[in-house]
Amino acid sequence: MKYLRLLILIPVLAFITGCGSVVPPGTTVIILKPKGKPIVKTEGLYKAYGRDKVYFVDTKLKSYHKALKILCADDINMDVSVKWVGSFKVTHDSIDVIKSKVPAQKVNRGDISGYELSLDAFYKTAMDDIVSSITRTVISPYKTDNIREKREEIRETVKQKVLARLAELKYPVATADVLITNLDYPKSVTAMRNRIKEADLQDLENAAIAKANVAKAKRDAELAAEKGKAQLVKAEADAAANRVRSTSLTPAILAVKQLETLVQLAEGENNTVVVIPFDAIRPGMEQMLLNRESLERLSKGLSKASK
């Protein structure tokens, strides 16, 4: 009989005193009682009694990514990736919101025995559409040519609008960041832009070649001009020299030179005949032939030749 009473007493005491467990890391434990305020435990031991309901809320930092196609102002669909990074923010006031938005899943896994409220489910149910809609609203007025240079401005605008909307709805989340992780043109547009870029590069190359050719032609023209100037100077110098020669070599001087040459020829050992060129006898040459010095030189020459 005593043993039977003990068996009955143990479950009753357990029901009255409850069982103690440790809060799992990265988890907040919510204990809902039949009466009174819920108990929120983020660390240490917690106790739940027979009629209490225990909820485990995952409060670790997580990120959620969404790939979007956004039609921009120039009628081009831009591929955009937006990422929300955050966690649950559990307070007494947020418990009902979390429970209303997240289906509670019955679990019995290691340290977790009760109901689990998943941030994954909450984001999918309550936040995914909000983040996607705000991202579309912010980016769609832009032209695709301006999106990349305005990337940081777009990201900050999306983040502020998401924070404002979540605060307005009193959602129990803490936002660490909102990121625009990707901004890509469609493949067809990317291919077209690559062709345009290649054409622009080819145009730049052709322009550089043309500029180099023009510069070379200019240098060649300058060299030709300088060469022409040098040739002109030389021609002018030659002409001046010719003019000097023509004015210096008078008929009288030419006749004397001819006579001197004849005398030198007559001085040779085998010369017995002296031929005077016809054009050496000109009007006025009689006086020159009668010149004493010339006659003496001629006579001496003839005398030597006869010997």
MARKE-886534 format. One record per atom (N, C-alpha, C): residue in three letters; z, y, x. Coordinates in steps of 0.1 Angstrom, whole numbers, padded with zeros to 4 digits, always signed. Each point is the difference from the previous one (the first is absolute). Example, Ala and Ser with C-alpha at 12.3 -4.5 7.8 and 13.67 -1.06 7.14 Angstrom:
# MARKE-886534
Ala+0078-0057+0132;Ala+0000+0012-0009;Ala+0000+0012+0009;Ser-0007+0011-0004;Ser+0000+0011+0009;Ser+0008+0011-0008;
END
This chain:
# MARKE-886534
Met+0000-0012+0008;Met+0000+0012-0008;Met+0000+0012+0009;Lys+0008+0000+0010;Lys+0001+0011+0009;Lys-0014+0003+0007;Tyr-0006-0011+0004;Tyr-0014+0001+0006;Tyr-0010+0006-0009;Leu+0001-0004-0013;Leu-0009+0006-0010;Leu+0002+0015-0002;Arg+0012+0004+0000;Arg+0003+0015-0001;Arg-0006+0007+0012;Leu+0001-0006+0012;Leu-0005+0006+0012;Leu-0015+0002-0001;Leu-0007-0010-0005;Leu-0015+0001-0002;Leu-0004+0011-0009;Ile+0008+0002-0011;Ile-0003+0010-0009;Ile+0003+0014+0006;Leu+0011+0001+0007;Leu+0005+0013+0006;Leu-0010+0005+0010;Ile-0006-0008+0008;Ile-0009+0005+0011;Ile-0012+0008-0006;Pro-0008-0005-0010;Pro-0011+0008-0005;Pro+0005+0012-0006;Val+0012+0000-0007;Val+0005+0012-0006;Val+0003+0011+0010;Leu+0007-0005+0011;Leu+0003+0010+0011;Leu-0013+0005+0006;Ala-0010-0008+0002;Ala-0012+0004+0006;Ala-0007+0011-0009;Phe+0001-0003-0013;Phe-0006+0009-0010;Phe+0007+0014+0000;Ile+0014-0001+0002;Ile+0008+0012-0001;Ile-0002+0008+0013;Thr+0001-0007+0011;Thr+0000+0007+0013;Thr-0014+0002+0006;Gly-0009-0008-0005;Gly-0014+0002+0005;Gly-0002-0006+0014;Cys-0012+0000+0005;Cys-0004-0005+0013;Cys-0004+0011+0009;Gly+0003-0001+0012;Gly-0004+0011+0010;Gly-0012-0004+0008;Ser-0010+0009+0002;Ser-0011-0002+0009;Ser-0003+0012+0008;Val-0009-0002+0010;Val-0003+0011+0009;Val-0014+0006-0004;Val-0001+0013+0000;Val-0013+0007-0004;Val-0010-0004+0011;Pro-0011-0005-0004;Pro-0011-0004+0010;Pro-0005+0013+0007;Pro-0004-0001+0012;Pro-0006+0012+0007;Pro-0012+0005-0007;Gly-0002+0014-0001;Gly-0011+0006-0006;Gly-0001-0002-0015;Thr+0012-0003-0006;Thr+0001-0002-0014;Thr+0012+0008-0006;Thr-0003+0005-0012;Thr+0011+0006-0008;Thr+0004-0009-0011;Val+0012-0002-0002;Val+0005-0009-0011;Val+0005+0009-0012;Ile-0005-0003-0012;Ile+0005+0007-0012;Ile+0007-0010-0008;Ile+0012+0002-0004;Ile+0008-0009-0009;Ile+0002+0007-0013;Leu-0007-0005-0010;Leu+0002+0005-0014;Leu+0011-0007-0007;Lys+0009+0007-0005;Lys+0011-0006-0007;Lys-0002+0002-0015;Pro+0007-0009-0008;Pro-0001+0002-0015;Pro+0005+0013-0005;Lys+0010+0006+0007;Lys+0005+0013-0003;Lys+0002+0008+0013;Gly-0001+0012-0001;Gly+0002+0009+0011;Gly-0013+0002+0008;Lys+0002+0008+0011;Lys-0011+0004+0008;Lys-0004-0011+0009;Pro-0013-0001+0004;Pro-0005-0010+0009;Pro+0006+0003+0014;Ile+0001-0010+0008;Ile+0004+0001+0014;Ile-0012-0001+0009;Val-0001+0009+0010;Val-0011+0000+0009;Val+0006-0002+0014;Lys-0005-0011+0007;Lys+0005-0003+0013;Lys-0012-0001+0010;Thr+0002+0007+0011;Thr-0011+0000+0010;Thr+0004-0008+0012;Glu+0012-0003+0002;Glu+0005-0008+0011;Glu+0013-0007-0003;Gly+0004-0009+0009;Gly+0013-0006-0002;Gly+0001-0011-0011;Leu+0012-0003-0005;Leu+0002-0010-0010;Leu-0002+0006-0014;Tyr-0005-0008-0009;Tyr+0000+0004-0014;Tyr+0005-0012-0008;Lys+0006+0002-0012;Lys+0005-0010-0009;Lys-0006+0001-0013;Ala-0004-0011-0006;Ala-0006+0000-0013;Ala+0008-0011-0008;Tyr+0003+0004-0013;Tyr+0008-0009-0008;Tyr-0010-0007-0010;Gly+0006-0008-0008;Gly-0008-0009-0009;Gly-0010+0007-0009;Arg+0003+0011-0006;Arg-0009+0007-0009;Arg-0008+0011+0007;Asp+0003+0002+0013;Asp-0008+0010+0007;Asp-0014-0004+0003;Lys-0009+0009+0001;Lys-0014-0003+0004;Lys-0002+0007+0014;Val-0005-0008+0009;Val-0002+0005+0014;Val-0015+0002+0002;Tyr-0004+0012+0004;Tyr-0014+0004+0003;Tyr-0001+0003+0015;Phe-0010-0006+0007;Phe-0003+0003+0014;Phe-0012+0009+0001;Val+0002+0011+0006;Val-0011+0010+0001;Val-0004+0001+0015;Asp-0013-0003+0002;Asp-0005+0001+0014;Asp-0002+0015+0004;Thr+0008+0005+0009;Thr+0000+0014+0004;Thr-0006+0002+0014;Lys-0007-0010+0006;Lys-0006+0001+0013;Lys-0012+0009-0001;Leu-0003+0007+0011;Leu-0012+0009+0000;Leu-0013-0008-0001;Lys-0009+0003-0009;Lys-0012-0007-0001;Lys-0012+0009-0002;Ser-0012-0005+0002;Ser-0012+0009-0002;Ser-0010-0007-0009;Tyr-0007+0008-0007;Tyr-0010-0006-0010;Tyr-0013+0008+0001;His-0011-0008+0002;His-0013+0006+0003;His-0009-0002-0012;Lys-0009+0010-0002;Lys-0010-0001-0011;Lys-0013+0006+0006;Ala-0011-0008-0002;Ala-0013+0004+0004;Ala-0007+0006-0012;Leu-0006+0012+0001;Leu-0006+0007-0011;Leu-0014+0004+0003;Lys-0008+0001-0010;Lys-0013+0007+0001;Lys+0001+0013-0008;Ile-0002+0011+0007;Ile+0002+0013-0007;Ile-0013+0008+0000;Leu-0005+0004-0012;Leu-0012+0007-0001;Leu+0003+0015+0003;Cys-0006+0005+0011;Cys+0003+0013+0004;Cys-0010+0011-0006;Ala+0002+0012+0003;Ala-0007+0011-0006;Ala-0015-0001+0002;Asp-0005-0006+0011;Asp-0014-0001+0003;Asp-0006-0013-0004;Asp+0007-0007-0010;Asp-0005-0012-0006;Asp-0001-0012+0009;Ile+0009+0000+0010;Ile+0000-0011+0010;Ile+0014-0007-0002;Asn+0000-0014-0001;Asn+0012-0007-0001;Asn+0006-0002+0014;Met+0012+0005+0001;Met+0007-0001+0013;Met+0010-0012-0001;Asp+0000-0008+0011;Asp+0010-0011+0001;Asp+0013+0006+0006;Val+0010-0001-0008;Val+0013+0006+0004;Val+0011-0010-0002;Ser+0009-0001+0010;Ser+0012-0008+0000;Ser+0012+0008+0000;Val+0009-0002-0010;Val+0012+0007-0001;Val+0012-0010+0001;Lys+0011+0005+0007;Lys+0011-0009+0002;Lys+0013+0007-0003;Trp+0008-0006-0009;Trp+0014+0005-0003;Trp+0010-0008+0008;Val+0009+0007+0007;Val+0010-0007+0008;Val+0014+0005-0006;Gly+0008-0009-0004;Gly+0013+0003-0005;Gly+0009-0012-0004;Ser+0010+0003-0008;Ser+0010-0010-0004;Ser+0007+0004-0013;Phe+0007-0010-0006;Phe+0008+0003-0011;Phe+0012+0009+0004;Lys+0003+0009-0009;Lys+0012+0008+0001;Lys+0009-0003-0011;Val+0010-0009+0002;Val+0008-0005-0011;Val+0013+0009-0002;Thr+0001+0005-0012;Thr+0013+0007-0004;Thr+0003-0005-0014;His+0012+0005-0004;His+0004-0004-0014;His-0009+0005-0010;Asp-0006+0012+0003;Asp-0009+0006-0010;Asp-0014-0007+0000;Ser-0004-0006+0011;Ser-0013-0006+0001;Ser-0001-0015-0005;Ile+0011-0006-0002;Ile+0000-0014-0004;Ile-0008-0003-0012;Asp+0002+0008-0010;Asp-0007-0003-0013;Asp-0015+0002+0002;Val-0004+0010+0008;Val-0015+0003+0003;Val-0006-0012+0007;Ile+0007-0005+0010;Ile-0005-0012+0007;Ile-0001-0012-0009;Lys+0010-0002-0008;Lys+0000-0012-0009;Lys-0011+0001-0010;Ser-0003+0013-0005;Ser-0010+0002-0010;Ser-0014-0002+0006;Lys-0002+0003+0013;Lys-0013-0001+0006;Lys-0003-0013+0007;Val+0010-0007+0004;Val-0002-0012+0008;Val+0006-0012-0008;Pro-0009-0010-0002;Pro+0005-0012-0006;Pro+0010-0007+0009;Ala+0012-0004-0004;Ala+0010-0007+0008;Ala-0004-0015+0001;Gln+0000-0005+0012;Gln-0004-0013+0003;Gln+0013-0008+0004;Lys+0002-0011-0007;Lys+0012-0009+0002;Lys-0002-0007+0014;Val+0009+0002+0009;Val-0001-0006+0013;Val+0013-0007+0004;Asn-0002-0010+0009;Asn+0012-0007+0006;Asn-0005-0004+0014;Arg+0001+0009+0009;Arg-0006-0002+0013;Arg+0010+0005+0011;Gly+0006-0009+0007;Gly+0009+0004+0011;Gly+0011+0008-0005;Asp+0001+0013+0005;Asp+0011+0009-0004;Asp-0003+0006-0014;Ile-0012-0002-0005;Ile-0004+0007-0012;Ile+0001-0010-0012;Ser+0009+0003-0009;Ser+0002-0008-0012;Ser+0002+0009-0012;Gly-0010+0001-0008;Gly+0001+0009-0011;Gly-0014+0005-0004;Tyr-0002+0013-0002;Tyr-0013+0006-0003;Tyr-0005+0009+0011;Glu-0013-0001+0002;Glu-0006+0008+0011;Glu-0009+0011-0006;Leu+0002+0012+0004;Leu-0009+0012-0004;Leu-0008+0003+0013;Ser-0013-0002-0001;Ser-0009+0001+0011;Ser-0007+0014+0001;Leu+0000+0006+0012;Leu-0007+0012+0002;Leu-0015-0002-0001;Asp-0005-0012+0003;Asp-0014-0003-0001;Asp-0004+0001-0015;Ala+0008-0005-0009;Ala-0003+0000-0014;Ala+0001+0014-0005;Phe+0010+0008+0004;Phe+0002+0013-0004;Phe-0012+0009+0004;Tyr-0004-0001+0012;Tyr-0012+0008+0005;Tyr-0012-0003-0008;Lys-0003-0013-0002;Lys-0012-0004-0007;Lys+0001+0005-0015;Thr+0011-0001-0006;Thr+0002+0003-0014;Thr+0000+0015-0002;Ala+0008+0007+0008;Ala+0003+0014-0003;Ala-0006+0011+0009;Met-0004-0004+0012;Met-0004+0010+0010;Met-0015-0001+0004;Asp-0006-0011+0000;Asp-0013-0002+0005;Asp-0010+0010-0006;Asp+0000+0001-0013;Asp-0009+0008-0007;Asp+0002+0015+0003;Ile+0013+0004+0001;Ile+0003+0014+0003;Ile-0005+0004+0014;Val+0002-0008+0010;Val-0005+0003+0013;Val-0015+0001+0001;Ser-0006-0010-0007;Ser-0015-0001+0000;Ser-0006+0012-0007;Ser+0006+0004-0012;Ser-0005+0011-0008;Ser+0001+0013+0008;Ile+0011+0002+0006;Ile+0002+0013+0007;Ile-0009+0001+0012;Thr-0003-0011+0007;Thr-0009+0000+0011;Thr-0014+0003-0004;Arg-0004-0005-0012;Arg-0014+0003-0005;Arg+0000+0014-0004;Thr+0010+0005-0006;Thr+0000+0014-0005;Thr-0001+0010+0012;Val+0007-0003+0011;Val+0000+0009+0011;Val-0013+0000+0008;Ile-0006-0012+0002;Ile-0012-0002+0008;Ile-0013+0004-0007;Ser-0001-0004-0012;Ser-0013+0001-0007;Ser-0006+0014+0000;Pro+0007+0012+0000;Pro-0006+0013+0001;Pro-0007+0003+0013;Tyr+0003-0008+0011;Tyr-0005+0003+0013;Tyr-0014-0006+0001;Lys-0008+0007+0009;Lys-0013-0006+0004;Lys+0003-0009+0012;Thr-0008-0010+0001;Thr+0002-0010+0010;Thr-0001+0005+0014;Asp-0008+0011+0002;Asp-0001+0006+0013;Asp+0012+0006+0005;Asn+0009+0004-0010;Asn+0012+0008+0004;Asn+0013-0009+0000;Ile-0001-0013-0005;Ile+0012-0008-0001;Ile+0006-0003+0013;Arg-0007-0004+0010;Arg+0006-0005+0012;Arg+0007+0012+0007;Glu-0005+0012+0001;Glu+0007+0011+0006;Glu+0012+0004-0008;Lys+0000-0003-0013;Lys+0011+0004-0009;Lys+0010-0011-0002;Arg-0001-0011+0008;Arg+0008-0012-0002;Arg+0015+0003-0001;Glu+0005+0007+0009;Glu+0015+0002+0000;Glu+0004+0009-0012;Glu-0008+0009-0003;Glu+0002+0009-0012;Glu+0000-0009-0013;Ile-0009-0009-0001;Ile-0001-0009-0011;Ile+0012-0009-0001;Arg+0004-0006+0011;Arg+0011-0009+0001;Arg+0013+0007-0005;Glu+0002+0012+0005;Glu+0012+0007-0003;Glu+0001+0004-0015;Thr-0012+0004-0005;Thr-0001+0003-0015;Thr+0003-0012-0008;Val-0006-0012+0003;Val+0003-0012-0007;Val+0015-0003+0000;Lys+0006+0000+0012;Lys+0014-0003+0002;Lys+0009+0009-0009;Gln-0003+0013+0000;Gln+0009+0009-0008;Gln-0001-0002-0015;Lys-0013-0003-0004;Lys-0002-0003-0014;Lys+0007-0013-0005;Val-0001-0010+0009;Val+0006-0013-0003;Val+0016+0002-0001;Leu+0005+0007+0010;Leu+0015+0002+0000;Leu+0004+0008-0013;Ala-0008+0010-0004;Ala+0004+0008-0011;Ala-0001-0009-0013;Arg-0010-0008-0001;Arg-0001-0009-0012;Arg+0011-0010-0001;Leu+0003-0006+0011;Leu+0011-0010+0000;Leu+0013+0006-0003;Ala+0003+0012+0005;Ala+0012+0007-0004;Ala+0001+0004-0014;Glu-0012+0004-0006;Glu-0001+0003-0014;Glu+0003-0012-0009;Leu-0004-0011+0004;Leu+0002-0012-0007;Leu+0014-0007+0003;Lys+0007+0006+0010;Lys+0013-0005+0004;Lys-0001-0015+0004;Tyr-0010-0003+0008;Tyr-0002-0013+0004;Tyr+0010-0003+0012;Pro+0006-0012+0000;Pro+0011-0003+0010;Pro-0006-0004+0013;Val-0008+0008+0006;Val-0006-0004+0013;Val+0002+0012+0010;Ala+0000-0004+0013;Ala+0000+0010+0011;Ala-0013-0001+0007;Thr-0008+0011+0001;Thr-0013-0001+0006;Thr+0002+0005+0015;Ala-0004-0009+0008;Ala+0000+0003+0015;Ala-0013+0008+0003;Asp-0011-0004-0005;Asp-0013+0007+0003;Asp-0011-0005-0009;Val-0010+0008-0002;Val-0013-0003-0007;Val-0011+0003+0010;Leu-0008-0011+0003;Leu-0010+0001+0011;Leu-0014-0002-0006;Ile-0009+0008+0006;Ile-0014-0003-0003;Ile-0005-0007+0013;Thr-0002-0013-0001;Thr-0002-0008+0012;Thr-0015-0002+0003;Asn-0009+0004-0010;Asn-0014-0003+0003;Asn-0008+0009-0009;Leu-0011+0006+0006;Leu-0009+0008-0007;Leu-0014-0004+0006;Asp-0007-0007-0008;Asp-0013-0005+0005;Asp-0011+0003-0011;Tyr-0012+0003+0006;Tyr-0012+0001-0009;Tyr-0005-0014-0004;Pro-0008-0001-0011;Pro-0006-0013-0003;Pro-0010-0003+0012;Lys-0003-0013+0001;Lys-0008-0005+0011;Lys-0014+0007+0000;Ser-0006+0002-0012;Ser-0013+0007+0000;Ser+0001+0014+0005;Val+0011+0007-0004;Val+0001+0014+0005;Val+0003+0000+0015;Thr+0008-0009+0004;Thr+0003-0001+0015;Thr-0012-0002+0008;Ala-0009-0010-0005;Ala-0012-0002+0007;Ala-0009+0012+0000;Met-0001+0007-0011;Met-0008+0012-0001;Met+0005+0011+0010;Arg+0013+0001+0000;Arg+0006+0010+0009;Arg-0002-0004+0015;Asn+0000-0012+0003;Asn-0003-0005+0013;Asn-0014+0003+0004;Arg-0010-0002-0010;Arg-0014+0004+0003;Arg-0001+0015+0003;Ile+0007+0008-0008;Ile-0001+0014+0001;Ile+0006+0004+0014;Lys+0011-0006+0003;Lys+0006+0003+0013;Lys-0009-0004+0012;Glu-0007-0012-0001;Glu-0009-0004+0010;Glu-0012+0010+0001;Ala-0005+0004-0012;Ala-0011+0010+0000;Ala+0005+0013+0007;Asp+0012+0005-0004;Asp+0005+0012+0006;Asp+0001-0001+0015;Leu+0005-0012+0005;Leu+0001-0002+0014;Leu-0014+0000+0007;Gln-0010-0006-0007;Gln-0013-0001+0006;Gln-0006+0014+0000;Asp+0003+0008-0010;Asp-0005+0014+0000;Asp+0006+0008+0011;Leu+0013-0002+0003;Leu+0007+0007+0011;Leu-0006-0004+0013;Glu-0003-0013+0001;Glu-0006-0005+0013;Glu-0014+0006+0002;Asn-0008+0000-0011;Asn-0014+0006+0000;Asn+0001+0015+0004;Ala+0010+0007-0006;Ala+0001+0014+0002;Ala+0004+0002+0015;Ala+0009-0008+0005;Ala+0004+0001+0014;Ala-0012-0002+0010;Ile-0009-0011-0004;Ile-0012-0002+0008;Ile-0009+0011+0000;Ala-0002+0006-0012;Ala-0010+0011-0002;Ala+0005+0012+0008;Lys+0014+0002-0001;Lys+0005+0012+0008;Lys-0002-0002+0015;Ala+0002-0013+0004;Ala-0002-0002+0015;Ala-0014+0002+0004;Asn-0010-0004-0009;Asn-0014+0002+0003;Asn-0004+0014+0000;Val+0006+0008-0009;Val-0003+0014+0000;Val+0006+0007+0012;Ala+0012-0004+0004;Ala+0006+0005+0013;Ala-0009-0003+0012;Lys-0005-0013+0000;Lys-0009-0004+0011;Lys-0013+0008+0000;Ala-0006+0002-0012;Ala-0012+0007+0000;Ala+0002+0015+0004;Lys+0012+0005-0004;Lys+0003+0014+0004;Lys+0001+0001+0016;Arg+0007-0010+0005;Arg+0001+0000+0015;Arg-0013-0001+0007;Asp-0008-0009-0005;Asp-0014-0002+0005;Asp-0008+0012+0000;Ala+0001+0007-0012;Ala-0007+0013-0001;Ala+0005+0010+0009;Glu+0013+0001+0002;Glu+0005+0010+0010;Glu-0004-0004+0014;Leu+0000-0013+0004;Leu-0005-0004+0013;Leu-0015+0004+0002;Ala-0008-0003-0011;Ala-0014+0003+0001;Ala-0002+0015+0002;Ala+0008+0008-0008;Ala-0001+0014+0001;Ala+0003+0005+0014;Glu+0011-0005+0006;Glu+0004+0003+0014;Glu-0011-0004+0010;Lys-0006-0012-0002;Lys-0010-0004+0009;Lys-0012+0009-0001;Gly-0004+0004-0013;Gly-0011+0009-0002;Gly+0002+0013+0007;Lys+0013+0005-0001;Lys+0003+0012+0007;Lys-0002-0001+0015;Ala+0005-0011+0005;Ala-0002-0002+0015;Ala-0014+0000+0004;Gln-0008-0008-0008;Gln-0015+0000+0003;Gln-0006+0013-0001;Leu+0004+0008-0010;Leu-0005+0014-0002;Leu+0003+0009+0012;Val+0013-0002+0004;Val+0004+0008+0012;Val-0008-0003+0012;Lys-0002-0014+0002;Lys-0008-0004+0012;Lys-0014+0004-0001;Ala-0006+0000-0012;Ala-0014+0005-0002;Ala-0001+0014+0003;Glu+0010+0008-0005;Glu+0000+0014+0003;Glu+0001+0003+0015;Ala+0009-0008+0006;Ala+0002+0002+0015;Ala-0014-0004+0007;Asp-0006-0011-0004;Asp-0013-0003+0006;Asp-0010+0010-0002;Ala-0001+0006-0012;Ala-0009+0010-0003;Ala+0002+0013+0008;Ala+0013+0003+0002;Ala+0004+0011+0008;Ala-0004-0002+0015;Ala+0002-0012+0005;Ala-0004-0003+0013;Ala-0015+0001+0002;Asn-0007-0005-0010;Asn-0015+0000+0001;Asn-0004+0015+0000;Arg+0006+0008-0008;Arg-0003+0014-0001;Arg+0002+0007+0014;Val+0011-0004+0006;Val+0003+0005+0014;Val-0011-0004+0010;Arg-0003-0013-0001;Arg-0010-0005+0009;Arg-0013+0007-0002;Ser-0004+0001-0013;Ser-0013+0006-0003;Ser-0001+0015+0005;Thr+0011+0007-0001;Thr+0000+0014+0004;Thr+0002+0001+0015;Ser+0005-0010+0007;Ser+0002+0001+0014;Ser-0012-0004+0008;Leu-0007-0010-0004;Leu-0011-0005+0007;Leu-0013+0008-0003;Thr-0001+0011+0007;Thr-0012+0008-0002;Thr-0012-0006+0006;Pro-0012+0004-0003;Pro-0012-0005+0007;Pro+0000+0002+0015;Ala+0006+0011+0004;Ala+0001+0002+0015;Ala+0008-0010+0007;Ile+0012-0003-0006;Ile+0009-0009+0005;Ile-0006-0014+0001;Leu-0007-0004-0011;Leu-0007-0013-0001;Leu-0010-0001+0011;Ala-0008+0011+0003;Ala-0010+0000+0010;Ala+0006-0002+0014;Val+0011+0007+0003;Val+0007-0002+0013;Val+0004-0014+0001;Lys+0006-0006-0010;Lys+0005-0013+0000;Lys-0011-0010+0003;Gln-0012+0003-0006;Gln-0012-0009+0003;Gln-0004+0001+0015;Leu+0000+0012+0005;Leu-0004+0002+0014;Leu+0010-0007+0009;Glu+0013+0001-0003;Glu+0010-0006+0009;Glu-0002-0015-0001;Thr-0003-0005-0011;Thr-0002-0015-0001;Thr-0013-0004+0008;Leu-0011+0009+0000;Leu-0012-0003+0007;Leu+0003+0000+0015;Val+0008+0009+0004;Val+0003+0001+0015;Val+0008-0012+0004;Gln+0009-0004-0008;Gln+0008-0013+0003;Gln-0009-0012+0001;Leu-0010+0000-0008;Leu-0010-0011+0000;Leu-0008+0000+0013;Ala-0004+0013+0004;Ala-0008+0001+0012;Ala+0007-0003+0012;Glu+0013+0000+0000;Glu+0008-0003+0012;Glu+0000-0015+0003;Gly-0005-0008-0009;Gly+0000-0015+0003;Gly-0010-0003+0011;Glu+0003-0011+0007;Glu-0008-0004+0012;Glu-0014-0004-0004;Asn-0003-0005-0011;Asn-0014-0005-0004;Asn-0007+0010-0009;Asn+0005+0011-0002;Asn-0007+0010-0009;Asn-0009+0009+0008;Thr-0013-0001-0003;Thr-0009+0009+0007;Thr-0007+0010-0010;Val+0002-0003-0013;Val-0007+0008-0011;Val+0011+0005-0009;Val+0000+0012-0003;Val+0009+0006-0010;Val-0007+0004-0012;Val+0003-0005-0011;Val-0006+0003-0013;Val+0009+0009-0008;Ile-0005+0012-0003;Ile+0008+0010-0007;Ile-0004-0002-0015;Pro+0009-0002-0009;Pro-0003-0002-0014;Pro-0007+0012-0005;Phe-0008-0002-0010;Phe-0009+0010-0005;Phe+0009+0011-0007;Asp+0010-0005-0007;Asp+0008+0010-0008;Asp+0009+0008+0009;Ala+0000-0003+0013;Ala+0008+0008+0009;Ala-0007+0013+0004;Ile-0014+0000-0002;Ile-0008+0012+0002;Ile-0001+0007-0013;Arg+0007+0010-0003;Arg+0001+0008-0012;Arg-0003+0015+0003;Pro-0002+0007-0010;Pro-0001+0014+0002;Pro+0013+0006+0006;Gly-0002+0007+0011;Gly+0012+0006+0007;Gly+0005-0009+0011;Met-0006-0012+0002;Met+0004-0009+0010;Met-0005+0004+0014;Glu-0011+0009+0000;Glu-0006+0004+0013;Glu+0010+0007+0008;Gln+0008+0009-0006;Gln+0010+0008+0007;Gln+0010-0010+0006;Met+0004-0010-0008;Met+0010-0009+0005;Met-0005-0008+0011;Leu-0013-0004+0000;Leu-0005-0008+0011;Leu-0001+0008+0013;Leu-0002+0013-0002;Leu-0001+0009+0012;Leu+0014+0003+0006;Asn+0010-0005-0008;Asn+0014+0003+0005;Asn+0001-0007+0014;Arg+0005+0008+0010;Arg+0000-0004+0014;Arg+0009-0013+0002;Glu+0011+0000-0006;Glu+0009-0011+0002;Glu-0006-0013-0005;Ser-0007+0001-0011;Ser-0006-0012-0006;Ser-0012-0004+0009;Leu-0008+0009+0005;Leu-0011-0004+0008;Leu+0004-0006+0013;Glu+0011+0005+0006;Glu+0005-0006+0012;Glu+0005-0014-0002;Arg+0007-0002-0010;Arg+0005-0013-0003;Arg-0012-0010-0003;Leu-0010+0005-0006;Leu-0012-0008-0003;Leu-0007-0003+0012;Ser-0001+0010+0009;Ser-0007-0002+0013;Ser+0007-0010+0009;Lys+0012+0001+0001;Lys+0008-0010+0008;Lys-0001-0014-0006;Gly-0001-0001-0012;Gly-0001-0013-0006;Gly-0014-0006+0003;Leu-0010+0008+0000;Leu-0014-0005+0002;Leu-0001-0004+0015;Ser+0007+0008+0008;Ser-0002-0003+0014;Ser+0007-0013+0003;Lys+0011-0002-0005;Lys+0007-0013+0003;Lys-0008-0012-0006;Ala-0007+0003-0011;Ala-0007-0011-0006;Ala-0012-0004+0008;Ser-0007+0010+0007;Ser-0012-0003+0008;Ser+0004-0008+0012;Lys+0011+0002+0006;Lys+0005-0008+0011;Lys+0002-0014-0004;
END
